[in-house]
Amino acid sequence: MIGLGLIGGSLVRALAAAGHSVLGYDADPATRATARTASAQAPAGTRWQIAPTVRDAAARAEVTVLAVPLPAVAGVLDELDGAGYAGLVSDVTSVKGPVRGMVASRLHRRHSRLAGYVGGHPMAGRETSGFGAADPELFAGCAWVLCLEPGETVLPDWLTMAALVTALGARAVPATAADHDRAVAAVSHVPHLLASALARVSAAEPLAGTLAAGSYRDGTRVAASRAELVAAMCGGNAPAVRPALDEVISLLTAARAALDAGDPIAALTPWLAPGNTARRAWPPSPGKPVDLPADPDALLALGRDGGWVTAVAADRRTVTAVRPAR
């Protein structure tokens, strides 16, 4: 595990609790010390080790997960490449297209395909950060995107990661990097920008801060996330964030026009209705589990239909899949 912040630290704790042998590293010496102390205090059988370098952390690893901010990914890949690391690489970065490109150009393998890499993104973030906020139960029930690129991703590698994350209680969602980046722009990245804008507007009025309650809390929670992490997330996914943000701005402009109508209440009601319907229908109710062949086309069709994988068969021929109920 390279990177021991909220996600990396939680994954270290979760994997160790599940009985895996885990070795972690963080560039910050203080974080390494904190993680080392926490391991010593953990119950026997759920402890992990902390390595002094990236190379040491990955030297004997079958799977190495990168849990570092997007700007740091290239440097870690260079270190793994320099060390000749030949195991499976995954990551938990919130943008997948740029990481896919960096792996292709920096992690040199014997094959031209992205053998040995499966991009990942657990949808389990919080506004808190650092190893001190790590929680081994963070991934229970969360959607964990695992990228499956036609003609690139090696299916046994994808199934290895799917088996790993579903064993932690997560729902493995097959998707291409492009599909992922477009979807998270709307449900994660633009909401961060909106939350920050709302927090700034209310901060100018002391009375607003006193009166703020549930709507403010829920609408601005992620504004408490570290600015540099949000900037890397949104800026790293700029091609997908731009059109999603443009659509939100267009809708808000229409709402602003409705306020100028002779009867603003009547004008706003139809504007609000589609959002009300969409939010009341979320989250989607799961349908009945079914067995699907462990086939890239079938898996991608499952993901595009909003479905997910809950288990991988021991023989890796089938997966247990769930689609939203219709």
PLY file of the C-alpha trace (Angstrom):
ply
format ascii 1.0
element vertex 326
property float x
property float y
property float z
element edge 325
property int vertex1
property int vertex2
end_header
0.00 0.00 0.00
1.57 3.27 -1.13
-0.07 6.17 0.67
-1.62 5.99 4.15
-4.25 8.71 4.16
-7.95 8.10 4.73
-8.41 5.62 1.87
-4.98 3.98 2.00
-5.01 3.77 5.78
-8.53 2.34 5.80
-7.53 -0.23 3.19
-4.47 -1.24 5.19
-6.64 -1.75 8.27
-9.35 -3.61 6.34
-6.94 -5.96 4.55
-5.05 -6.72 7.75
-8.30 -7.43 9.58
-9.24 -9.80 6.75
-6.07 -11.79 7.33
-3.88 -10.44 4.54
-0.20 -9.70 5.03
0.04 -5.94 4.47
3.02 -3.65 4.03
2.42 0.09 3.80
4.40 3.22 3.00
3.77 6.95 3.14
6.05 9.77 2.04
5.40 11.60 5.33
7.59 10.27 8.17
5.04 11.39 10.77
2.30 9.40 9.02
4.54 6.33 8.92
5.19 6.70 12.65
1.48 7.06 13.39
0.64 4.00 11.30
3.41 1.99 12.95
2.15 2.88 16.43
-1.42 2.02 15.46
-0.30 -1.37 14.20
1.43 -2.14 17.47
-1.81 -1.35 19.31
-4.01 -3.43 16.98
-5.15 -6.91 18.04
-2.87 -9.79 17.13
-3.62 -11.09 13.67
-4.81 -7.70 12.40
-1.48 -5.88 12.32
0.47 -4.50 9.40
4.04 -3.45 8.71
5.39 -0.09 7.59
8.19 0.09 5.01
10.84 2.84 4.74
10.54 3.24 0.92
8.22 2.56 -1.99
10.57 -0.15 -3.22
10.55 -1.89 0.14
6.76 -1.72 0.35
6.33 -3.33 -3.08
9.31 -5.68 -3.11
7.41 -8.85 -2.16
3.86 -7.69 -2.84
1.52 -9.61 -5.12
-0.69 -6.51 -5.35
0.42 -2.90 -4.87
-2.25 -0.24 -4.46
-1.45 3.43 -5.04
-3.38 5.62 -2.59
-1.67 8.92 -3.30
-2.99 12.20 -4.75
-3.07 12.42 -8.55
0.04 14.69 -8.79
2.09 12.06 -6.92
1.10 9.05 -9.05
3.75 9.55 -11.75
6.60 9.56 -9.24
5.40 6.38 -7.55
5.04 4.63 -10.91
8.59 5.67 -11.80
9.84 4.13 -8.55
7.96 0.88 -9.16
9.26 0.76 -12.73
12.81 1.41 -11.59
12.51 -1.40 -9.08
11.31 -3.79 -11.80
8.08 -4.47 -9.96
6.15 -7.20 -11.80
3.09 -7.66 -9.59
-0.43 -6.36 -10.03
-0.89 -2.60 -9.65
-4.12 -0.85 -8.75
-4.97 2.59 -7.42
-7.76 4.44 -5.63
-7.43 7.76 -7.43
-10.69 9.60 -8.08
-9.79 10.22 -11.76
-9.03 7.24 -13.95
-8.16 8.49 -17.44
-4.97 10.34 -16.46
-3.75 7.44 -14.31
-4.37 5.00 -17.15
-2.21 7.19 -19.38
0.58 7.41 -16.82
0.63 3.65 -16.32
0.87 3.10 -20.08
3.82 5.48 -20.43
5.71 4.90 -17.20
5.17 1.33 -16.02
7.05 -0.68 -18.60
6.12 -4.32 -18.88
6.91 -7.08 -21.32
3.59 -6.64 -23.11
2.10 -3.69 -24.93
-1.21 -4.09 -23.12
-1.70 -2.69 -19.61
-0.91 -6.11 -18.18
-0.75 -6.01 -14.42
-2.86 -2.85 -13.92
-6.49 -2.43 -12.87
-7.60 1.12 -12.15
-9.82 1.47 -9.10
-11.85 4.03 -7.19
-13.80 3.25 -4.01
-16.70 5.70 -3.63
-16.13 5.97 0.10
-14.50 9.33 0.71
-15.16 11.57 3.69
-14.36 15.17 4.44
-11.80 14.01 7.04
-8.33 12.90 6.00
-5.14 11.29 7.25
-4.33 7.94 8.81
-6.00 9.02 12.05
-9.35 9.03 10.22
-8.82 5.54 8.76
-11.67 3.10 9.31
-11.51 -0.62 8.42
-15.30 -0.57 7.84
-15.10 2.34 5.37
-15.66 0.15 2.31
-18.59 -1.92 3.60
-21.40 -1.51 1.09
-19.58 1.08 -1.03
-19.36 1.04 -4.83
-15.75 0.33 -5.88
-15.11 1.02 -9.55
-12.66 -1.37 -11.18
-11.67 -0.33 -14.67
-12.03 -2.87 -17.43
-10.57 -1.57 -20.68
-11.41 -3.65 -23.80
-8.24 -5.05 -25.32
-6.10 -3.76 -22.44
-7.15 -5.04 -19.04
-6.20 -8.65 -18.38
-9.39 -10.33 -17.13
-7.71 -12.51 -14.44
-6.20 -9.31 -13.00
-9.64 -7.67 -12.90
-11.14 -10.73 -11.22
-8.33 -10.75 -8.64
-9.15 -7.17 -7.66
-12.90 -7.86 -7.73
-12.47 -10.82 -5.40
-10.31 -8.71 -3.09
-12.66 -5.74 -2.76
-15.88 -7.76 -2.56
-14.36 -9.75 0.30
-14.11 -6.40 2.12
-17.83 -5.84 1.63
-17.58 -3.47 -1.33
-19.59 -3.71 -4.58
-17.24 -4.03 -7.56
-18.50 -1.91 -10.47
-16.99 -2.67 -13.90
-16.43 0.44 -16.02
-14.02 1.94 -18.51
-11.93 4.89 -17.37
-13.87 7.22 -19.68
-17.26 6.06 -18.37
-16.04 6.43 -14.79
-14.68 9.92 -15.26
-17.86 11.15 -16.92
-20.06 9.69 -14.15
-18.04 10.96 -11.18
-17.86 14.45 -12.68
-21.61 14.69 -12.08
-21.96 12.89 -8.74
-18.70 13.78 -7.01
-16.56 16.47 -8.61
-19.19 19.11 -9.44
-20.83 18.63 -5.99
-17.48 19.51 -4.40
-17.40 22.76 -6.38
-21.01 23.56 -5.50
-20.40 22.86 -1.81
-17.43 25.21 -1.78
-19.44 27.96 -3.49
-22.32 27.60 -1.02
-19.96 27.71 1.95
-18.33 30.89 0.64
-21.67 32.63 0.09
-22.95 31.88 3.60
-19.65 32.81 5.27
-20.22 36.49 4.43
-23.27 36.70 6.73
-22.83 36.00 10.47
-26.56 35.48 10.94
-26.52 32.81 8.23
-23.91 30.84 10.15
-26.10 30.88 13.24
-29.23 29.79 11.40
-27.58 27.14 9.21
-29.00 23.68 9.85
-29.64 20.50 7.87
-29.77 21.94 4.37
-26.50 23.79 4.88
-24.83 20.84 6.59
-25.77 18.35 3.87
-25.10 20.74 1.02
-21.65 21.86 2.18
-20.20 18.82 3.99
-17.54 18.09 1.38
-16.41 21.72 1.34
-14.41 20.73 4.43
-12.21 18.47 2.26
-8.63 19.61 1.76
-8.51 22.16 -1.04
-5.45 20.66 -2.73
-7.11 17.23 -2.93
-10.32 18.66 -4.42
-8.32 20.74 -6.90
-6.39 17.67 -8.05
-9.63 15.71 -8.36
-11.61 18.31 -10.30
-8.71 19.72 -12.30
-7.47 16.24 -13.15
-10.88 15.44 -14.59
-11.40 18.82 -16.27
-12.58 17.42 -19.66
-15.51 15.70 -17.94
-16.12 18.30 -15.22
-16.52 21.19 -17.69
-19.67 19.93 -19.47
-21.21 18.68 -16.20
-20.62 22.06 -14.55
-21.94 23.87 -17.65
-25.17 21.87 -17.39
-25.58 22.76 -13.69
-24.89 26.43 -14.44
-27.50 26.35 -17.21
-30.08 24.89 -14.84
-29.27 27.44 -12.14
-29.55 30.22 -14.72
-33.04 28.96 -15.52
-33.90 28.99 -11.82
-32.64 32.57 -11.58
-34.88 33.53 -14.51
-37.84 31.89 -12.78
-37.32 34.17 -9.79
-37.92 37.16 -12.08
-41.27 35.80 -13.27
-44.50 37.48 -12.28
-45.32 34.41 -10.16
-41.93 32.98 -9.08
-43.53 30.22 -7.02
-45.42 28.90 -10.02
-42.34 29.28 -12.22
-40.06 27.39 -9.82
-42.35 24.43 -9.21
-41.81 22.71 -12.59
-38.10 23.56 -12.41
-37.81 21.73 -9.08
-39.90 18.68 -9.99
-37.35 16.66 -12.03
-34.69 16.98 -9.34
-37.20 15.95 -6.68
-38.12 12.86 -8.66
-34.48 11.93 -9.29
-33.43 12.32 -5.67
-36.38 10.36 -4.31
-35.45 7.47 -6.60
-31.90 7.32 -5.22
-30.28 5.07 -4.19
-31.56 2.42 -6.60
-33.08 -0.67 -5.04
-31.08 -3.81 -5.81
-32.64 -6.59 -7.85
-32.09 -10.29 -7.29
-28.50 -11.62 -7.51
-27.71 -13.58 -10.65
-24.69 -15.47 -11.91
-22.96 -13.94 -14.92
-20.08 -15.32 -16.98
-16.78 -13.67 -16.15
-16.64 -12.11 -19.59
-15.48 -8.53 -20.31
-18.47 -7.67 -22.50
-20.96 -9.01 -19.95
-19.21 -7.19 -17.11
-19.12 -3.86 -18.93
-22.77 -4.19 -19.87
-23.52 -4.82 -16.20
-21.67 -1.67 -15.14
-23.30 0.52 -17.78
-26.68 -0.74 -16.60
-25.87 0.50 -13.09
-25.09 -2.98 -11.78
-22.31 -4.37 -9.65
-20.49 -7.57 -8.64
-20.81 -8.91 -5.09
-18.66 -12.04 -5.37
-16.29 -13.88 -7.69
-16.57 -17.66 -7.99
-13.60 -19.66 -6.78
-12.97 -21.00 -10.29
-13.15 -17.42 -11.69
-15.60 -18.52 -14.38
-18.62 -16.64 -13.05
-19.46 -13.70 -10.81
-22.48 -12.93 -8.66
-24.04 -9.79 -10.07
-26.85 -7.43 -9.07
-28.69 -4.91 -11.23
-30.94 -2.14 -9.96
-34.57 -3.26 -9.67
-36.75 -1.87 -12.46
0 1
1 2
2 3
3 4
4 5
5 6
6 7
7 8
8 9
9 10
10 11
11 12
12 13
13 14
14 15
15 16
16 17
17 18
18 19
19 20
20 21
21 22
22 23
23 24
24 25
25 26
26 27
27 28
28 29
29 30
30 31
31 32
32 33
33 34
34 35
35 36
36 37
37 38
38 39
39 40
40 41
41 42
42 43
43 44
44 45
45 46
46 47
47 48
48 49
49 50
50 51
51 52
52 53
53 54
54 55
55 56
56 57
57 58
58 59
59 60
60 61
61 62
62 63
63 64
64 65
65 66
66 67
67 68
68 69
69 70
70 71
71 72
72 73
73 74
74 75
75 76
76 77
77 78
78 79
79 80
80 81
81 82
82 83
83 84
84 85
85 86
86 87
87 88
88 89
89 90
90 91
91 92
92 93
93 94
94 95
95 96
96 97
97 98
98 99
99 100
100 101
101 102
102 103
103 104
104 105
105 106
106 107
107 108
108 109
109 110
110 111
111 112
112 113
113 114
114 115
115 116
116 117
117 118
118 119
119 120
120 121
121 122
122 123
123 124
124 125
125 126
126 127
127 128
128 129
129 130
130 131
131 132
132 133
133 134
134 135
135 136
136 137
137 138
138 139
139 140
140 141
141 142
142 143
143 144
144 145
145 146
146 147
147 148
148 149
149 150
150 151
151 152
152 153
153 154
154 155
155 156
156 157
157 158
158 159
159 160
160 161
161 162
162 163
163 164
164 165
165 166
166 167
167 168
168 169
169 170
170 171
171 172
172 173
173 174
174 175
175 176
176 177
177 178
178 179
179 180
180 181
181 182
182 183
183 184
184 185
185 186
186 187
187 188
188 189
189 190
190 191
191 192
192 193
193 194
194 195
195 196
196 197
197 198
198 199
199 200
200 201
201 202
202 203
203 204
204 205
205 206
206 207
207 208
208 209
209 210
210 211
211 212
212 213
213 214
214 215
215 216
216 217
217 218
218 219
219 220
220 221
221 222
222 223
223 224
224 225
225 226
226 227
227 228
228 229
229 230
230 231
231 232
232 233
233 234
234 235
235 236
236 237
237 238
238 239
239 240
240 241
241 242
242 243
243 244
244 245
245 246
246 247
247 248
248 249
249 250
250 251
251 252
252 253
253 254
254 255
255 256
256 257
257 258
258 259
259 260
260 261
261 262
262 263
263 264
264 265
265 266
266 267
267 268
268 269
269 270
270 271
271 272
272 273
273 274
274 275
275 276
276 277
277 278
278 279
279 280
280 281
281 282
282 283
283 284
284 285
285 286
286 287
287 288
288 289
289 290
290 291
291 292
292 293
293 294
294 295
295 296
296 297
297 298
298 299
299 300
300 301
301 302
302 303
303 304
304 305
305 306
306 307
307 308
308 309
309 310
310 311
311 312
312 313
313 314
314 315
315 316
316 317
317 318
318 319
319 320
320 321
321 322
322 323
323 324
324 325
